[in-house]
Every structure is written in C-alpha cells, then in structure tokens.
Amino acid sequence: MRVPVSRRAVLTVGMASALVGFTRGPTAASAPASRGPAAPPAAAATNGDLRRQVNAILATGVAGVGAEVVSPYGRRHAFAGTPREGRFRMGSLTKTFTAVVALQLADLKLDTPVRYWLPEVARDITVRDLLRHTSRLLDPEIPALTSAEGYRAERLRSYTPEELAGAALRLGRAPEKWSYANTNYLLTAMIIERITGRSWAVEITDRIIRPLGLEATSAPDESPFVPGPHARGWASFGTETPLDVTLLNPSMAVGSGALISSVRDLSVFYAALLGGELLPPPRLAEMTATVPASGIGIEGARYGLGLAELPLPGGGSFLSHFGELLGYHAWAGVTADGSRTAVVYVTGDVTGATMGAMSALIEGGVGGTR
C-alpha cells in the first residue's frame, strides 16, 4: 500500500530537514535515450508516464521540475518549467559524493577518532560517526538561508571550513544518537584535505566527476553562480513573496551541500556507485550498512554512510538521498544493484503535497517492474 500523502508530508520536516539540514526558502517536454536492452512496447513504461508525474509535481505550486528514470529498458526524462538537462544545486546529495571520496582513501579508517586528523575536535567521535550522523554534532545558523533579509545581506559571504567548524563545536550536543547535521560532512571534507593535501573540491573532481564524465557536475568553491543552462531558484522564507535566490556563495556547504549537477549526471553517479564502479566491495558494503534513523520522519528509515535506506510501499527498500540548498530541492533513489535510478528536482518552495508527488515518482522509478 502506498504511503498516504498525509504521512508523506512528514518528509517536509523530516527528510527535507533531516536529510538536508539547510533551511529552505520558496509544459513538460521529454525525449527518450537508450540504456540497456529495449523493452517490448507493451511492457515498457513511457515518457508520457513520467510527464504525468512531473506535471503532478508542478501542480503542487513549485516553479519548475526536472526528472529522469533509468531502468534496464532505457532512460526516460521529462522537464516542466526547467531547461532540458538544466543544472541545479543538489544540496545534500553532495554528502554521497563526499562519503565516496572518504571511503576511497586507504589511510582513512572509519573507527579512527576524528581528533586523530582534526585535533581541534575534542570530542569522542569517530569518522564513522560523522558519515553516519551519529556524532550528535549541531549546525550553526547561516543567515543567508533563514530569511530574506539575511539572504540579501549575506548571499555573497564567504565562510572558511575552520570558521564553520569552530561555530559548530561551540554549540551543545543533539539529544538523539542519530541526529542529522551538515557539520558531520564539513569535518569529513576537512579530514579529506588533511589526508590528501588537496582541497575537497579537487578530490571530488578528480575521483568522481572526471572519471565518470559528469560534464554538468561541478564543485563551485565560492562562485555564487550556477553555470550552464539552469532554472532560477526561488524561496519565499515563509512570506507570500518569492525571492530569486539563484545567486549564492555555497562556501557554507563545503562537503555537505555545495555541488551542482543535472538529473542525468546524478543518475550516472548513483548507478556507478551501486554498480561497484567507485568503491571495492568491502567499502561499498560498509557504506550500505544502515542503522535506524527515526529523525528522517519515515517509519523504517535507516541511514548508512552518505546514503539513506527507505522502504518501498510494496515491500523491499531502496537507497536514497534528499537534498536542498535554498531554492532547489533534489531527490535521488537507486536500487541496491544500481540497475534502476530515479532523480527529480524542483525549484521553489515545497509542500507536503510536493514531497508526496516527488516520493511517488522516486518509488515508481526504482520499484517498478518496467
């Protein structure tokens, strides 16, 4: 039985807050592309199916939607109010990329105390705690993400990782053992830099973006622009007036939410990851070993290392991550073997109805038989 929209609305404060951590603000076209064997016409899902789902998401009041679903029968995509193959800020889907780079480093042992690499972190937590969100660390407030006034004043402000880490470490501790925090992945990015001697952005680029040929994906450092074709990002900050928030210095999201991509690139990335192209089997097994994550707001939700595990309505589960960074909201799902992926993003404010419609698209994409 499909999860009712009333329950899915919990995602807005659960997954969209827990799996993102950043405070959110505010005519379909499609074309086929082949991947794998062609399906018989009667068995294959159609672009029209995906167009209807994209239009259903658009009807919830967002400004634009883009989606791609890949199965053994081929690739389908649809766009409404967004450019074809448009780019967007992926938000916390960045965490999966950061976790992959960390797991690729032979010198990085998951149960090593964080203070071994970062002596300034005088807490009894491990690298595994960072990647799994069991450190009980908290996030400092970022004014540009919480109000229209803050956005206007600080949208171009640059943060250093040390500045953000220091602010986070001066805060208390989360009451729950599993507690989502962007600080976990900021510290992971800092550890990556301490081990490799190179920036997090360079490691992401050289270890994932270039090898996979992700031409629409970039680590923008402090650039406030979304390069290439893209829809504008909109946020209303709880008011009746949407504000164009496309321009944003993403330095507050290093390691946790700064990357820019497209639905196609994200489909390729998640399929490659679960298909075993980016990590050796033991490391991939550690990444996909999950613990209960009640903070996500979905019964049965679990979290591994940069990946959530969510239940399917008809039984079974899929691996996933949700992300947002001010005006852009993205969701990716992938089967455990990487054979099916579904990616959707929207621009503008989301509601419970938006999240329910996005959930239906993701569940149908990864849980379908066609």
N, C-alpha and C positions, 0 to 999 in steps of 0.2 A: 504494500500500500504506500502511495506517495506521501511524503511528509506534507501536511497541510500548510498553507501559506501562513496561518496564524503562528505555527511553530517555527516556520522558516524565518518569520520576522525577527526572531531572536538573533539571527545572523547579523542583523544590522548593529546590534550592540555586542554580540558575541564574536562571531567570526570577523566582522568588519572592524571591530575594535581590537579583539584579541589577536587576530592574525595580521593586523596591520599596525596598530599602536598609534598611528598618526591620526589626529582629529580631522575628520573630513569637513569640507565646507558644505558648495552646491553641487525615405523612399528606398527601400532596400535594394541592393544590387549584389549579384553573386556570379561566380563563374567556377566551373569545375577544374580540377587539376588532379592528375593521376598519382597514386601511390599504391603499389601492390597490385594484385590481380583485379581485373574488372569484375563487378558483380553483375549477375543477370538483371535485366531491367526490373523484373517483378520483385527482386529481393533487395535491391539497393535503396537506401534512403536517398531522398532527392534534395537538390538545392532549395526546392520550394519548402520542404520541411524546415530547413534551417532559416530560411527567410521569414517564415511564420513565427518562429521562436524569437528571432531578432526583432521583428515588429512588435511582438508581445512585450518585450523588454522596453522598447522605445515608448510604447503606450503607457508605461508607468510614470512618464514625465521626465526622463533623462534627455539630455541634448543629443546624444549620439550613441551608437552601438556598433561594435565590430566583433565577429566571431569566426572561428574555424574549428571544424571537427574532422579528425583523421581516423580512419579505420582500415582494416585490410582491403576494403573495397574501394578506397580512394580518399580524396581530400575534397571537402566542401567548405565554402566560406560565403559570408554574407555581411553586408555593411548597410547601415542606415544612419544618415547624418554624420558620417565619418568618411575620410578618404579611403579608397581601396588600398590595402596594405599600409594604412596610416600608422604612425608611431605614437607611443604614449608612455607616460611614466608608469612603470609596472609596480611601484610601491614594494610591498613585502614579498613579492615573488623573487625579489633580489636575494632574499635570505637563502633560497635553494642554491643559487649560484655561489654565494659565499660559503655555504656548507660544503659544496663540492670541492672548491679550492682548498679549504681546510683539510678535507679528507684525502686529498691528493698528496699532502705533504707528509713524507715519510717520517720526518722529525717530530711531527705533532702527534702525541699520544693523548687519546681522549680523556684518560683519567689522571692526567698531569694537573696539578693545581695551577690555576690561572696566574697566581703570583710568581710562578717559575719564569714565565715570559713577561709578565707585567707586574713588577714588584710593587707598583703603586696601588694595586688591588689587594688590599689587606683583608681579604675575606676567604673563608674556607669553601671555595667553589672550584669546580674542575672545568676543563674545556667542554666536556660532555654536558655539564650543566648549562653552559652558555648556549650550545647548539640545540638543546632540548627544552630550553626555557624553564629550567628548574633551579636557577640561581637565586631567585627571589629579588633580583635587582629591579629598580624602578627607572622610569624615564623622566628627565627634566622637561619642563614645559617649553615649547617652541612658539613664541608669539605669532609668527607668520602663519601658523597653521590653526590658530584658535579663534581669530577674529578678523573682520575686515580691516579694522584699524591696525592690528598687528601685521597683517599681510602688506598693507600699503607702506608701512614704516620699515619692515624688515625683510621684504621679499628678496632683496639682493644681498642680505647679510651673509658673511662667510663665517663658518664655525670650524674650529680645529677638532680633531678627534679627542685630543687631550682636554680641551675645554669642556666638551660634552661629557666625557668620562668623569672628569672631576665633579661636574654638577650632579651627575647621577649618583656618584659614590657618597655625596654629602646627604643624600636622602635616606630615608629609613628602608625597611625591607618589606616586601609584599607579604601579606598574611598567609597566602596559599603556596604550597610547594611548587605547583605548576602555575606559573604566572608569566604571561607574555610580556616581553619588554624588548624594544629596539636596542637598548643598551647592550644586550647579550651579543648582538651581531656587530655592533660598533667595536666592542672589545675583541671579537673574533677577527675583524678586519685589522685591528692593531697588532694582534698576535701574528697574523699572516705577514704583515710588514716587518715585524721583528725577526721572524724566521728567514724570510727570503731577501730582506734588504731592499725590496721593491714595493711600490705602492699597491694597495688593494686593487685599484683600478687597472694597473698594468697586469697584475696577476690574473684578474678576471678576463682581461682582453686576450692575453697570450695562452691561457689554459683552456678557455671555453669559447669565447667569441670567434677568434680566428680559426681554430681547428674545426669548428662546426660550420664555418661560413655564415655566421649570423650577421648579415650585412646591415640589417636595420637595428641592431642592438649596440648600445654604447654605454660606457661609464663616463658621465659628463663632468666629473670633478666639480668645479664651481660654476660651470657655464649655466646660465639661467634659461637657456633656450632648448626647445625640443627640435632637433634637426630633422630635415626632410619633411615629407607630407605628414600633416597631423591635424586633428581636430582641436579646437580650443578647449581648455579645461575651465569649468565653471563651478563656483561654490557660493552658497548664499549665507553661510555661517549662521543659520537659524533665522535669517530675516526673509523678507519677501522679495529681495532684490539680488539676483545672481550677479556675481562679480567674475570678470575674466581673470583667472589665476594661472594662466598658462606660463607666464614668466615667473620663475622661481629658482633661486640658488639652492641646489639639493645637497649642500655640504652637511646639513644636519642629518642626512640619511645615509652616510657612508657605511657600507656593509649591510645595512638593513633595508634600504628602500630607494636607492638613488638611480638604479638602472632604467634605461629607456629601451623599448623593444616594439615588436609587432606581434600579431597573433600567429603569423606563420613561423617566425623565429622561435617563439615560445613553444609551439608545437614540436618543432625540430629538437629543441633543447630537452624537453621533458621525455620525448621518445628516446633520444640518445641516452639520457641518464638511466632510465629504467631498462633500456635495452642493453646496458652493460658497456657502453662506449666510453664513459668518463671515469668510472671507478672499477677497481678489481672487485670480484665477488665478495670477499670478506668485508671490505669497506662499504659496499652497497648494502650488504646485509645489516651492518651497524646503522646505516642511515635510515633504513626502513623498519628497524625495530622500534616499536612505539610504546608509549606509556599513556595512561588515561589523561585527558586534557579537558576537564569539565569547563574550563574557562572559555572554550570556543563557543559554548552555548548549544551544542547539538548532542543529543543522547548517543553515547557510544563513540564519540570523537576521541581520537588519540593523536599523539604527536611524536615524531621521530627526531631526526636531525635535519632541520630545514624542510621537512615535509609533514603535512597532516595526513592522517588516515581517517576517512569519513565513510559511514555506512551508506549502502545503496538501499533504496526502498524495497526492492525485491529480494534482498539478501546479498551478502558479499560486501566488498568495500572497494574503495579506490584511493589513490594518493593524490594530494591536492595542496594548493596554497591559494590564499586570497591576498590581494594587495591593494593599497590605495596610497596616493600621495597628492592631496589637495586638488580636487577636480577630476581625477582619473581613478577608476576602480577596475581592477582586473581579477580574474579568477581562472585558474588552470586546473584541470583534472587529467589523470593518466592512470591506465591500468598497470598492474604490478609487473607485467612483461613489456610495457611500453608500446603495445600494438594498437592501442586506442588513446587518442588525446582529444581534449576539448578545451578551447580557450575562448574567453569572452571578456570584453572590456566595455565600459561605458564612460561617458563624460557627463559631468553634472552631479547633482545630489542624488543619493539613492534612498529608497524607502524599503519597508518590509516587502511591498509588492515587487519592487525591483529585484531584491535579493531572491525572492521566491522564483521569479521568472529566470534569473540567471542560474539558479540551482537546477531548475528543470532542464535547461539546455545542457549544463555540465553532466548531470546524471544520465540524460538520454544519450549524450555523446559517448561516455565511457562505459555505460551499462547496457547499451543496445546490442542487438544481435545482427545488425545490418551495417 
